[in-house]
Amino acid sequence: MDNISVYCDNCYVRNAIISILGDVKNNSPHNGDLGVFLFEKNWLHETELAMILNCNAEKVIIFARETLLGFFASLVFPEHISFGRFDDELTSMRKVLFEFINPPLRGLFFQRRQCIAKTTLTPNERKITSLYVQGGSVMHIAKSLNKNFKTISSHKRSAMKKMGISSDAELMHMGRIFLMMNKELLRAS
């Protein structure tokens, strides 16, 4: 398992996944580097996002809870990153890891798993979220974009719902990560 790196915020879950990976990897012809990230919590630090983006593995899979997967669905990740549900049973996670490591055995290249939401933020939602996280109030954003207060508020609520966020405090935290992700993508292109 020299070519598999595992990051998890829970040492017991990390050990269970390493054990599963050992079993799955022994039956695998795949030799490339793999990265596995598991997030038990419902939020993400900027440093953890940086670890994901800076991971040099050939393929990366992220297991997270439903709320965090909803947030991930609002971001645009590179194609080599796939997703799975952290709150699934270990047998389901084992199956996902098997398919992740052994795509030729399934007859297909591992298809990128969608998070829980197939929708992404609209350009208006993305812009309003970005302005809000940068410190603009809904009223100030409405004035600067020459839009109605209710329209801006509606776009903000819709973006929050798509990202699985329920409070303004969560939006500010996740929004900083959202902005960081967009800056990384702009820098990469």
C-alpha positions as CSV (number, residue, x, y, z in Angstrom):
1,M,0.0,0.0,0.0
2,D,3.0,2.3,-0.6
3,N,1.1,4.1,-3.3
4,I,-2.1,4.8,-1.4
5,S,-2.3,7.8,1.0
6,V,-5.2,8.0,3.4
7,Y,-6.4,11.2,5.3
8,C,-9.1,10.9,7.9
9,D,-10.1,13.1,10.8
10,N,-11.0,9.9,12.9
11,C,-8.1,7.5,13.6
12,Y,-10.5,4.5,14.1
13,V,-12.2,5.0,10.7
14,R,-8.8,5.6,9.1
15,N,-7.6,2.2,10.4
16,A,-10.8,0.5,9.2
17,I,-10.3,2.0,5.7
18,I,-6.6,1.1,5.6
19,S,-7.7,-2.5,6.4
20,I,-10.3,-2.5,3.6
21,L,-7.8,-0.9,1.2
22,G,-5.3,-3.7,2.0
23,D,-7.8,-6.4,1.2
24,V,-9.0,-4.6,-2.0
25,K,-5.5,-3.6,-3.1
26,N,-4.2,-7.2,-2.8
27,N,-6.6,-8.3,-5.5
28,S,-5.9,-5.3,-7.8
29,P,-3.6,-4.9,-10.8
30,H,-3.6,-1.1,-10.4
31,N,-0.2,0.4,-9.7
32,G,-0.9,4.2,-9.8
33,D,-0.9,6.5,-6.8
34,L,-4.2,6.8,-5.0
35,G,-5.5,9.4,-2.5
36,V,-8.3,8.7,-0.1
37,F,-9.8,11.5,2.0
38,L,-12.5,10.8,4.6
39,F,-14.4,13.6,6.5
40,E,-16.5,12.5,9.4
41,K,-17.5,16.1,10.2
42,N,-19.9,18.4,8.3
43,W,-17.4,21.1,7.6
44,L,-14.0,21.6,6.0
45,H,-10.9,23.6,6.8
46,E,-9.2,25.6,4.1
47,T,-6.0,23.5,4.8
48,E,-7.9,20.3,4.1
49,L,-9.2,21.7,0.8
50,A,-5.6,22.7,0.0
51,M,-4.5,19.1,0.8
52,I,-7.0,17.7,-1.7
53,L,-6.1,20.2,-4.4
54,N,-2.3,19.6,-3.9
55,C,-2.6,15.8,-3.8
56,N,-0.4,14.5,-6.6
57,A,-2.2,11.1,-6.7
58,E,-3.3,9.8,-10.1
59,K,-6.8,9.3,-8.7
60,V,-8.5,10.8,-5.5
61,I,-11.7,9.8,-3.8
62,I,-13.4,11.8,-1.1
63,F,-15.8,10.3,1.4
64,A,-17.9,12.8,3.2
65,R,-21.2,13.3,4.9
66,E,-24.3,14.3,2.9
67,T,-24.1,18.0,3.9
68,L,-20.4,18.3,2.9
69,L,-21.1,16.4,-0.3
70,G,-23.8,19.0,-1.1
71,F,-21.1,21.7,-0.7
72,F,-18.7,19.8,-2.9
73,A,-21.4,19.5,-5.5
74,S,-21.4,23.3,-5.8
75,L,-17.6,23.3,-6.6
76,V,-15.8,22.3,-9.8
77,F,-13.2,19.7,-9.1
78,P,-10.6,18.2,-11.5
79,E,-11.8,15.0,-13.2
80,H,-9.5,12.7,-11.3
81,I,-11.4,13.4,-8.1
82,S,-14.4,11.2,-7.2
83,F,-16.8,11.1,-4.3
84,G,-18.5,8.7,-2.0
85,R,-20.7,8.8,1.1
86,F,-19.0,8.7,4.5
87,D,-22.2,7.7,6.3
88,D,-22.7,4.5,4.2
89,E,-22.2,1.1,5.7
90,L,-18.6,-0.2,5.5
91,T,-19.7,-2.8,2.9
92,S,-20.9,0.0,0.6
93,M,-17.7,1.9,1.1
94,R,-15.7,-1.3,0.4
95,K,-17.7,-1.7,-2.9
96,V,-17.0,2.0,-3.8
97,L,-13.3,1.5,-3.0
98,F,-13.1,-1.7,-5.1
99,E,-14.7,0.1,-8.1
100,F,-12.4,3.0,-7.5
101,I,-9.2,0.9,-7.5
102,N,-10.3,-1.7,-10.1
103,P,-12.2,0.0,-12.9
104,P,-11.2,-2.4,-15.7
105,L,-12.8,-5.3,-13.8
106,R,-16.2,-3.5,-14.0
107,G,-15.8,-3.0,-17.8
108,L,-15.8,0.8,-17.4
109,F,-13.4,3.4,-16.3
110,F,-14.5,4.5,-12.8
111,Q,-17.3,6.9,-13.4
112,R,-17.1,10.0,-11.4
113,R,-19.6,9.8,-8.6
114,Q,-21.9,12.8,-8.3
115,C,-22.4,14.2,-4.9
116,I,-26.0,14.3,-3.7
117,A,-27.0,17.3,-5.9
118,K,-26.5,17.2,-9.7
119,T,-27.1,20.9,-9.8
120,T,-24.4,23.5,-9.6
121,L,-24.7,27.2,-8.7
122,T,-26.0,29.5,-11.4
123,P,-23.8,32.4,-12.4
124,N,-26.0,34.8,-10.4
125,E,-25.9,32.5,-7.3
126,R,-22.1,32.2,-7.6
127,K,-21.6,36.0,-7.9
128,I,-23.9,36.8,-5.0
129,T,-22.4,34.2,-2.8
130,S,-18.9,35.5,-3.7
131,L,-19.9,39.1,-2.9
132,Y,-21.6,38.1,0.3
133,V,-18.6,36.2,1.6
134,Q,-16.4,39.1,0.8
135,G,-18.4,41.2,3.2
136,G,-21.2,42.7,1.3
137,S,-24.7,42.8,2.9
138,V,-27.7,41.6,0.9
139,M,-28.9,45.2,0.7
140,H,-25.5,46.5,-0.5
141,I,-25.2,43.7,-3.1
142,A,-28.7,44.6,-4.3
143,K,-27.8,48.3,-4.7
144,S,-24.5,47.6,-6.4
145,L,-26.1,45.1,-8.9
146,N,-29.2,47.3,-9.3
147,K,-31.4,44.4,-8.3
148,N,-34.3,44.0,-5.9
149,F,-33.4,43.1,-2.3
150,K,-35.7,40.0,-2.5
151,T,-34.1,38.8,-5.7
152,I,-30.6,38.9,-4.1
153,S,-31.9,37.2,-1.0
154,S,-33.6,34.5,-3.0
155,H,-30.4,33.8,-5.0
156,K,-28.5,33.6,-1.7
157,R,-31.0,31.2,-0.1
158,S,-31.0,29.1,-3.2
159,A,-27.2,28.9,-3.3
160,M,-27.2,28.0,0.4
161,K,-29.7,25.2,-0.2
162,K,-27.7,23.8,-3.0
163,M,-24.5,23.8,-0.9
164,G,-26.3,22.2,2.0
165,I,-25.8,25.2,4.2
166,S,-28.4,26.4,6.7
167,S,-26.9,29.5,8.4
168,D,-25.1,32.6,7.4
169,A,-22.2,31.6,9.7
170,E,-21.8,28.3,7.8
171,L,-22.0,30.3,4.5
172,M,-19.2,32.6,5.6
173,H,-17.0,29.6,6.5
174,M,-17.8,27.5,3.5
175,G,-17.8,30.6,1.3
176,R,-14.2,31.3,2.1
177,I,-13.4,27.8,0.9
178,F,-15.6,28.3,-2.1
179,L,-13.6,31.5,-3.0
180,M,-10.3,29.8,-2.4
181,M,-11.4,26.9,-4.7
182,N,-12.4,29.4,-7.5
183,K,-9.0,31.2,-7.2
184,E,-7.1,27.9,-7.4
185,L,-9.1,27.0,-10.6
186,L,-8.5,30.4,-12.2
187,R,-4.8,30.1,-11.4
188,A,-4.6,26.6,-12.9
189,S,-6.3,27.6,-16.2
